[in-house]
Amino acid sequence: MITFILSAIKIIILLGFLIFIHELGHFTVAKLCKVKVNEFAIGFGPTIWKKQGKETKYALRLFPLGGFVSMEGEEERSEDSRSFSKASIPKRIAIVVAGATVNIIFAVVIYFIISATSGTYISNEINSTINGYAAQSIDLKNGDKIVQIDNKKINNKADLDKILKKSKGEDLNIKIERENNTLDFTIKPTEVKTKVTGIYLDENCKIAAVEKGSSSEKQGIKSNDKLIKINNKEINGDRNKALELIGEKGVNTMLVTVERKGKEINIELTPDYVSSYYLGVNLKQAPDTFINRCIGARIQTKEFVFSIVDNLKKLFTGNVGIDQMMGPVGISEVVAKTNGFQEFISMMALISLSLGVTNLLPIPALDGGKIVILLIELIRRKPMKAETEAKIQLIGLSILITLSILVTYNDIVRIF
């Protein structure tokens, strides 16, 4: 019971805070733009607390799963000189975009601080080379600095990894700094093939998601199947054992046994192989200084932001299915399982960034959709008909509600 109460408190604090700063962004910019705000509310449903300010009513509602800033003339045209509809388009866009912007800024700042406290970055200086890899073929040495590859500057491991990922194993021109001298080499990265199945297991060996187009999807494995055996070896809910058996060398075809709706199903699975490319160097950690911690934090934060953007791209290109999305129920489960303040605040940053970026998508009923409507008004030099705008918003809202129901259903099935 205590665990349940603590989990509920964590979920309410996290969602309530992120909704609060989002709506506070709208509210603050509206006030700065001299737009009249009638109500600032956190939550939906019955009001459990309210206070009337000079012109704005502040309210706390029962269900902390949303919030709103009600502005004069936002839903219906108003002749009030301070109404939202009377404000200039740049001001209206600023008000609409403010909520998502606050969520993104909060996430970036928090993630930067966490990253800065966790250590420095990995530099471009070689600490050692790995036997059998490309680095030894051109006699790279400890203390060498990789300063450039194919005319692109290398400052750290992240820069190196990015180039190697795009190399496709082709020859690279590499510049090395050794004892104040610059040396030029041509190197062919070493190819390493990794077995991939396209399945993502939760801690209980339930299949949380199946990657689109993967061998697992093609051969009939589905989300929410539970992995029981691999090659007739019992898993017994041991995720590490499952991963060990999946990654076993020399095994190209596996007999996978899954439980689906109470029945055991045997599936013959032939994994895919993905090529990765390496120089075969271990790089040194940069000295632990304040500046280097900030550099490391900047690198990690950039990767953090672009990972969210990449996931959204995958969603819209069909590489990620709806069954892999997570809604309030799934998020609540993840938040409830966080341990310690740092893990909790990291999760808050992740959800805040996701909330901010998603809200800016050009979908009606989201802030991004409202911005598109305002841009159309700017181009046309006249507002869209109220009836047309209402229909567009209703369509967008219907899509979001349908999507929410599907995602919530998947969350519940995944959990239970």
ZIJODA-V226903 format. One line per field, one symbol per residue. psi: psi as a letter, one per 40 degrees, with the letter a starting at -180 (. if undefined). A space follows every 50 residues. Layout:
psi = ???
//
This chain:
psi = ddddddddddddddddddddddddddddddddefhhhdihihiiaiheii hhadehhhihidhfeaiihhiheddihiehdeiddeiiddddddddeddd ddddddddddddddddeeaaihaehhdiihheiddddefiiheihhdihf ehhhdidddddddddedfeihihhhhhhfeihihihhhihhhhhhideih iaeeeihdihhheiddddeehiieihhdihfehhdfehddddddddehie hdhihhhihhfeihhhhhhhiihhhihidfihiihiigiddddddddddd dddddddddddddddeeeehideeihadddddddddeihidddddddddd dddddddddeifhieidddddddddddddefiiihddddddddddddddd ddddddddddddddd.
//
